[in-house]
């Protein structure tokens, strides 16, 4: 009978040899010194060998091998081939896709705006794949995902941490929907366990608009970046919609900018009616864009890349900081606050809510959405010109 002491003292020989334990269990010692527990049995008239496991610190103990033997014998007594079960399990494991492979398939299945797709793919590449790419789905635990999200949050990126949680959960749901029976470990993680955000209701007053643009002029940055901030305020578009805009979308003759459905959140084309002030800014963009397809190309070596998503927020933050240091009364401002500011001040001025919502490209829901198919083209054009005139007055007063 074997003991741990005997096992540790077994030495390799020129050929593989066996040392018997009890109840049919034995070890095979290879010429390289590997010691493996085995069990020979007969089933359906044929002889089979079950390799239970390797002995050692990175394998199993003698006690565990004996326990495995008892379970194997029970199955054999029921006419079940235990070596076939183990072999099928290995083949199944070998054929399983990794989390990275499922993520690729999930990304390929997405039907979202290009800007949203680019954001999610960026998070996948930078934040998820370096840690989870080669893991099998069943190897990913709730604890490991939560720890990863907390690490991202603690470096000061709570929004990114929440994106990681949402994307990883979506990949597991995609796998479930394609016939993989596995629990989704991410579903147990509440978003509030990672980060919470206060809903922003920030909109600028006319005085704050004047202050913001007064100090934007003092920020050391290229003119097109500062003009882009004003252009968003005038046109009420989302930051991503402007940053990915191309010249083929702009019609100077009709004073329109048409964003294709593929880039819109609601997956419908959106027409922006350009005021005189917005057209002036576009002419400046055009002079500075060189041969780029984009209205706002990157400021690095490649003119065929768009300006960074963080650029506009950085220049606004710098302007607000200068204003606060000068004793001005202005709170933190984000790019998205500019859309909310336009909506708020236009409503307060008394413009029709439907016109404003159309300018914001908000999707109406319910019964109203069924009956209200109007585009209000001329009304929107007139409103946006009046809005640009008001903004111009506030900026001039602020100076």
C-alpha positions in Angstrom: 0.0 0.0 0.0 1.2 3.5 -0.9 1.9 6.3 1.6 3.0 9.9 0.9 6.5 9.1 2.0 6.7 6.2 -0.5 5.3 8.4 -3.2 7.9 11.1 -2.6 10.7 8.6 -2.7 9.7 7.1 -6.1 12.4 7.7 -8.7 12.1 7.7 -12.5 13.5 4.8 -14.4 14.4 4.2 -18.1 10.9 2.9 -18.7 7.5 3.7 -17.2 6.7 1.5 -14.2 3.7 0.9 -11.9 3.4 0.8 -8.1 0.2 -0.7 -6.7 -1.8 0.9 -3.9 -5.1 -0.8 -3.0 -8.6 -1.5 -4.4 -7.3 -1.3 -7.9 -5.5 2.1 -7.6 -1.9 2.3 -8.7 0.6 5.0 -9.7 2.5 5.1 -13.0 5.9 6.7 -12.8 7.2 8.1 -16.2 10.8 8.3 -17.3 10.5 12.1 -16.6 9.5 11.5 -13.0 5.8 12.3 -13.4 3.6 10.3 -11.0 0.0 9.8 -12.0 -2.8 7.9 -10.3 -4.6 5.3 -12.5 -7.3 2.7 -12.3 -7.8 -0.2 -14.7 -11.3 -1.6 -15.2 -13.4 -3.7 -17.6 -16.7 -2.5 -19.1 -18.8 -4.0 -21.9 -16.1 -6.6 -22.5 -13.2 -4.1 -23.0 -10.4 -2.9 -20.7 -10.1 0.8 -20.0 -7.8 2.9 -17.9 -8.8 6.0 -16.0 -6.1 8.5 -15.2 -7.3 10.1 -12.0 -4.7 12.8 -11.8 -1.1 13.8 -11.2 0.5 13.5 -7.8 2.2 16.5 -6.3 1.8 20.1 -5.2 0.3 21.1 -8.6 -1.8 17.9 -8.7 -3.8 15.9 -6.2 -3.0 14.0 -3.0 -3.1 10.3 -2.3 -6.2 10.8 -0.2 -8.0 12.7 -2.9 -7.1 10.0 -5.5 -8.6 7.3 -3.2 -11.8 9.4 -2.9 -12.0 9.8 -6.7 -11.5 6.0 -7.1 -14.5 5.3 -4.9 -16.7 7.6 -7.1 -15.3 6.0 -10.3 -16.1 2.5 -9.1 -19.7 3.5 -8.5 -20.1 4.7 -12.1 -18.4 1.6 -13.5 -20.8 -0.6 -11.5 -23.6 1.2 -13.3 -22.1 0.4 -16.7 -20.7 3.9 -17.2 -17.3 4.4 -18.8 -15.5 6.9 -16.5 -12.6 7.4 -18.9 -15.0 8.4 -21.7 -16.7 10.9 -19.4 -13.3 12.5 -18.6 -12.3 12.5 -22.2 -15.5 14.1 -23.3 -15.1 16.8 -20.7 -11.6 17.6 -22.0 -12.9 17.9 -25.5 -15.8 20.1 -24.4 -13.3 22.3 -22.6 -11.1 22.4 -25.7 -14.1 23.5 -27.9 -15.3 26.2 -25.5 -14.9 29.8 -26.7 -13.0 32.3 -24.5 -14.6 35.4 -23.1 -12.6 37.4 -25.7 -14.1 35.3 -28.6 -17.6 35.8 -27.3 -16.9 39.5 -26.9 -15.9 39.7 -30.6 -19.1 38.0 -31.6 -21.2 40.3 -29.3 -19.6 43.4 -30.8 -20.3 42.1 -34.3 -24.0 41.7 -33.4 -24.5 45.2 -32.1 -26.8 47.5 -34.0 -26.0 51.0 -32.6 -24.7 54.3 -33.8 -21.1 54.4 -35.0 -20.1 56.6 -32.1 -21.6 54.3 -29.5 -19.9 51.3 -31.2 -16.6 53.1 -31.1 -17.0 53.8 -27.4 -17.8 50.3 -26.5 -15.1 48.8 -28.6 -12.6 51.2 -27.0 -13.6 50.1 -23.5 -13.4 46.5 -24.6 -9.9 46.9 -25.9 -8.5 49.1 -23.2 -10.3 47.9 -20.0 -11.6 44.4 -20.5 -9.6 42.2 -22.8 -6.2 42.7 -21.1 -7.7 40.9 -18.0 -10.4 38.6 -19.3 -9.6 37.8 -23.0 -8.3 34.3 -22.6 -10.6 33.2 -19.7 -13.5 30.8 -20.3 -16.9 32.1 -19.2 -17.0 29.7 -16.3 -13.7 31.0 -15.0 -15.0 34.5 -14.5 -16.4 35.1 -11.1 -18.6 37.9 -9.6 -15.7 38.7 -7.3 -13.2 39.1 -10.1 -15.4 41.4 -12.1 -16.3 43.5 -9.1 -12.6 43.8 -8.1 -11.7 44.9 -11.7 -14.5 47.5 -11.8 -13.5 48.8 -8.4 -9.9 49.1 -9.5 -11.0 51.3 -12.5 -13.3 53.4 -10.3 -10.5 54.0 -7.8 -8.2 55.4 -10.4 -10.9 58.1 -10.9 -12.9 56.6 -13.8 -16.3 55.6 -12.4 -18.1 56.0 -15.7 -15.7 53.7 -17.4 -16.1 51.1 -14.5 -19.9 51.1 -15.1 -19.3 50.7 -18.8 -17.1 47.6 -18.1 -19.9 46.2 -15.9 -22.6 46.8 -18.5 -20.5 45.4 -21.4 -19.4 42.2 -19.6 -23.0 41.5 -18.5 -24.1 42.0 -22.1 -21.5 39.5 -23.4 -22.8 36.9 -20.9 -26.4 37.6 -22.0 -25.3 37.2 -25.6 -23.7 33.8 -24.8 -26.9 32.7 -23.0 -29.0 33.7 -26.0 -26.8 31.6 -28.2 -27.3 28.4 -26.3 -24.6 28.6 -23.6 -26.0 27.5 -20.2 -24.1 29.5 -17.7 -25.0 31.9 -14.9 -24.2 35.6 -15.5 -21.8 36.5 -12.6 -22.1 40.2 -13.5 -25.9 40.3 -12.7 -25.1 40.1 -9.0 -23.2 43.4 -9.1 -25.3 46.5 -8.7 -24.3 49.6 -10.5 -24.5 51.4 -7.1 -21.9 49.0 -5.7 -19.4 50.5 -8.2 -20.4 54.2 -8.5 -23.4 56.5 -8.1 -24.0 59.8 -9.9 -26.2 62.7 -9.1 -28.4 63.5 -12.0 -27.2 66.8 -13.5 -29.8 69.4 -14.1 -27.2 72.1 -14.9 -28.0 74.8 -17.4 -26.2 78.1 -17.8 -27.8 81.5 -17.3 -27.3 84.2 -19.9 -24.7 85.8 -17.6 -22.8 82.5 -17.3 -22.8 82.1 -21.1 -21.1 85.5 -21.3 -18.6 84.6 -18.6 -17.8 81.2 -20.2 -17.0 82.6 -23.6 -15.1 85.6 -22.2 -12.7 83.2 -20.5 -12.6 80.7 -23.3 -10.9 83.5 -25.3 -8.2 83.6 -22.6 -7.5 79.8 -22.7 -4.3 78.8 -24.6 -5.8 76.6 -27.3 -6.3 76.5 -31.1 -9.3 78.6 -32.2 -11.3 75.8 -33.7 -11.5 74.0 -30.4 -13.1 77.1 -28.8 -15.3 77.7 -31.7 -16.5 74.1 -31.5 -17.9 74.8 -28.0 -19.9 77.7 -29.4 -21.0 75.6 -32.4 -22.5 73.0 -30.1 -24.4 75.6 -28.1 -25.8 77.1 -31.4 -26.7 73.8 -33.0 -27.7 71.8 -29.9 -26.0 68.7 -31.1 -24.3 66.0 -29.0 -20.5 66.2 -28.7 -20.0 62.9 -30.6 -22.2 64.0 -33.4 -20.0 67.0 -34.1 -16.6 65.3 -33.6 -17.5 62.6 -36.2 -19.1 65.0 -38.6 -17.7 65.0 -42.2 -17.8 67.7 -44.9 -20.1 65.6 -47.2 -22.8 66.0 -44.5 -22.8 69.8 -44.9 -24.6 71.7 -47.6 -23.6 75.4 -47.6 -26.1 76.3 -50.3 -29.1 75.1 -48.2 -27.4 76.0 -44.9 -28.0 72.5 -43.5 -26.0 69.8 -41.9 -27.6 66.4 -42.2 -26.3 63.7 -39.8 -26.9 60.2 -41.3 -29.0 57.6 -39.4 -25.9 55.4 -38.8 -24.5 58.1 -36.5 -27.7 59.0 -34.7 -28.8 57.6 -31.3 -32.4 57.2 -32.6 -31.1 55.6 -35.9 -32.9 58.3 -38.0 -31.2 61.1 -40.1 -31.2 64.4 -38.4 -31.1 67.8 -40.1 -29.6 70.8 -38.4 -30.6 74.2 -39.8 -27.6 76.4 -39.7 -27.8 80.0 -38.5 -25.5 82.7 -40.0 -23.3 82.4 -36.9 -23.0 78.6 -37.3 -22.2 79.0 -41.0 -19.4 81.5 -40.1 -17.9 78.9 -37.8 -18.1 76.2 -40.4 -16.2 78.4 -42.8 -13.5 78.7 -40.2 -13.5 75.0 -39.7 -13.2 74.4 -43.4 -10.2 76.8 -43.7 -8.4 74.9 -40.9 -9.4 71.4 -41.8 -7.0 71.2 -44.8 -7.6 68.0 -46.7 -9.4 66.2 -43.9 -12.8 64.6 -44.4 -13.7 65.7 -40.8 -15.0 69.1 -39.7 -12.7 68.8 -36.6 -9.7 66.6 -37.5 -7.2 65.6 -34.8 -4.4 68.1 -34.2 -1.7 65.4 -34.5 0.0 64.1 -37.6 -3.1 62.4 -39.1 -5.8 64.6 -40.6 -8.0 61.6 -41.1 -8.6 61.1 -37.4 -11.2 63.0 -35.4 -10.5 65.3 -32.5 -10.3 63.6 -29.1 -13.6 63.2 -27.1 -11.8 64.8 -24.1 -10.6 67.9 -25.9 -13.7 70.0 -25.6 -14.2 69.2 -21.9 -10.6 70.1 -21.2 -10.9 73.6 -22.8 -14.2 74.3 -21.0 -12.7 73.2 -17.6 -9.7 75.5 -18.2 -12.1 78.5 -19.0 -14.2 77.8 -15.9 -11.1 77.6 -13.7 -9.8 80.9 -15.0 -13.2 82.5 -14.4 -13.4 81.2 -10.8 -9.8 82.3 -10.1 -10.9 85.8 -11.3 -13.8 85.8 -8.8 -16.6 85.1 -11.4 -19.6 83.2 -10.2 -19.8 80.2 -12.4 -20.0 76.5 -11.5 -18.4 73.5 -13.4 -19.7 73.1 -17.0 -19.8 70.0 -19.2 -20.3 69.9 -23.0 -23.7 68.2 -22.5 -24.8 71.2 -20.3 -24.7 73.3 -23.5 -27.6 71.2 -25.0 -29.5 71.5 -21.8 -28.9 75.2 -21.6 -30.2 75.8 -25.1 -33.3 73.7 -24.3 -34.0 75.5 -21.0 -33.5 79.0 -22.3 -35.6 78.4 -25.5 -38.4 77.0 -23.4 -38.2 80.0 -21.0 -38.3 82.3 -24.1 -41.6 80.7 -25.1 -40.6 78.6 -28.2 -42.7 75.6 -29.1 -41.6 72.5 -27.2 -42.0 70.2 -30.3 -39.6 72.5 -32.3 -37.0 72.3 -29.5 -37.3 68.5 -29.1 -36.8 68.1 -32.9 -33.7 70.2 -32.7 -32.4 68.0 -29.9 -33.2 64.9 -31.9 -35.1 63.5 -29.0 -37.3 60.5 -29.7 -40.9 61.1 -28.8 -42.8 58.2 -27.2 -46.3 57.1 -26.7 -49.4 58.3 -28.5 -47.8 61.7 -29.3 -45.0 60.0 -31.3 -47.6 58.2 -33.4 -49.4 61.3 -34.5 -46.6 63.9 -34.5 -44.5 63.3 -37.6 -44.0 66.9 -38.4 -40.4 68.1 -38.9 -41.1 71.9 -38.4 -38.3 72.7 -40.8 -39.0 76.4 -41.3 -39.9 76.9 -37.6 -36.7 75.3 -36.5 -34.6 77.3 -38.9 -36.2 80.6 -37.6 -35.8 79.5 -34.0 -32.2 78.6 -34.3 -31.4 81.9 -36.0 -33.1 83.8 -33.1 -31.2 81.6 -30.6 -27.9 82.4 -32.3 -28.7 86.1 -32.1 -29.5 85.8 -28.4 -26.3 83.9 -27.7 -24.3 86.5 -29.6 -25.7 89.3 -27.5 -24.9 87.5 -24.2 -21.4 86.8 -25.4 -20.8 90.4 -26.4 -22.2 91.7 -23.0 -19.9 89.3 -21.2 -16.9 90.8 -22.9 
